[in-house]
Amino acid sequence: MMVVYECAVCRRTAFYGRRKHVYEKGHRERLQALLQAFSDKVEAARRMIAVAVVEKFNPREHEEKYWCHCCEEEVGRHISDGSVTVLYGGMLEHMCSPEHKKAVNKFWWTHQADVKLKARFFLSTEEFDRFKSSVTKALEGYEESEDVLIKQMADQIQRVEESRREILQNTLEPIQHDEGAEEESWDTSVHLQCSATASSSGSVSSVRGNPSVMPSTSLTYIGQQVAHNGDNVHTGAVPPWMICDEEDTTKQQEIGPALEGFLKHKEKMVLKKLPPKRVGANFDHNTPTDEGWLPSFGRVWNSGRRWQSRHQYRKESGNTGTKRKRNEDM
């Protein structure tokens, strides 16, 4: 009885059964190449048992999966909680599971692989405990390095903030000094103005009381001066810089061609692009026309038959004997 066997290693169907197929040369070569490639991945994971590596989570790199040939399923290569990733943690955890051990035993029996290589492809409980302890140490070191990094970043931010404050203080000091000087000058000017007003009022009263007495100094009044030449900006009048002068308006009107001249020039430029010998090129559209301007089309709209209109046309033109002459010549 013929037994059909589908080999997962060779990816082909053997119609003569599994027992004969697994001992063929082609199957042995493909099995050896598969185990060699799979053992490279396993060895990379086994290196993490003694020295585990913890890194910051990166979805592009830490969400990789690999194909387990023994279990015939995809398994996550790393373990991550969204912020921290343990490299090859998922692969080592899968290799320690009892389901994987059963699948390894079944794979070795089915394909008759080398028994000496079977121990590489699963993990014992003691090896997985060592991996857990190394992961704990790696997490502590990662947290310490993260704390140091956070402190360095905080110090850097503090230094930048202090330098920014110093720059801002240095830029504001001269401005405050200028404002203080302006206030002092303003106080002195107000004081002088008040004293000048008082002295002027005193001199006026002295002049009124004794005209022969004149003030010794002549002071200028710095008060509000009222303009007597009409309205100003404060009373709602139009500012002088917004009033148009007559000369400016005349100059604006004289600049450039007039609208009629521009339209005539535009029409000439359009006609210049047309062919000069076209029909109606020399026609004057401005000449007056009457109702009889339409030309005669020669009895086209006359009622009756064609020969009647032909005889009538010959009679009017005086060429009635043309047909007879032609017949005589013939």
Salt bridges, closest charged atoms under 4 A:
GLU24 OE1 - HIS21 ND1 3.54
GLU55 OE1 - HIS62 NE2 3.34
GLU64 OE1 - ARG77 NE 3.51
GLU127 OE2 - ARG46 NH1 3.26
GLU161 OE2 - ARG164 NH2 2.56
GLU161 OE2 - ARG165 NE 3.75
GLU316 OE1 - ARG299 NH2 2.22
